[in-house]
């Protein structure tokens, strides 16, 4: 088998979510790697986490409330397609637009870069996934505010140091993150210890308000990570608002999945690095709220907390 034949098939998908006031949609393009050896698919957990952020972004920003012009920093662990991280970047840019720019097409990305940095991470061995995330950031016109870094959970060396600290000296941040995101990162039990050790390590070096927001798809009722939470000094609580089925109704009415009609984004890109014209994408006929497993997804918030006696 030659090298070319081993390359995963790449597919661009546009995900659009109605803004909270219904005035317009917030859209991002993700790239999936269609190969069973990759985790780079659009999993239900990523949709649930992204929908929650879209519905709750104003409150999330208020809770993080960077002071004194400090840069808002967001991290996604095990990002894969990076839908939540890319959507967070888009929502940051929407908040950073100038007073006279009401439409998402007019977002002031340069202004957004000065107030927000999003770091997308995945395992260092997943070179194709890392390259795919970087390409998605470029396709969305976010290369200035989104960076992609390799990060192995449980490795606290140079890779972690690079992730923790802002890439640009001009960004007003002492390091760490305000918001950490994870969608379906608790998939393989052998990784749970390293994941939670990594979360605790980052939270200890982040502002006191920092939180790890995780979407978890239950695959076994026998799994319990309480002893690991105790081990690493983490407190977890389930996020109950909005109720899952209310959110599924909103996803059904407000989320659109479209597939790019151009093979591997071939053809000439448009002004923002996307394939030209709305006709470059077509609805897939998929009901997002009906994706297998989506009703078994729950949201959890983890913070540093007392170790149980």
Order of alpha helices (4+ residues) and beta strands (2+ residues): beta-beta-alpha-beta-alpha-alpha-beta-alpha-beta-alpha-beta-alpha-beta-alpha-beta-alpha-beta-beta-beta
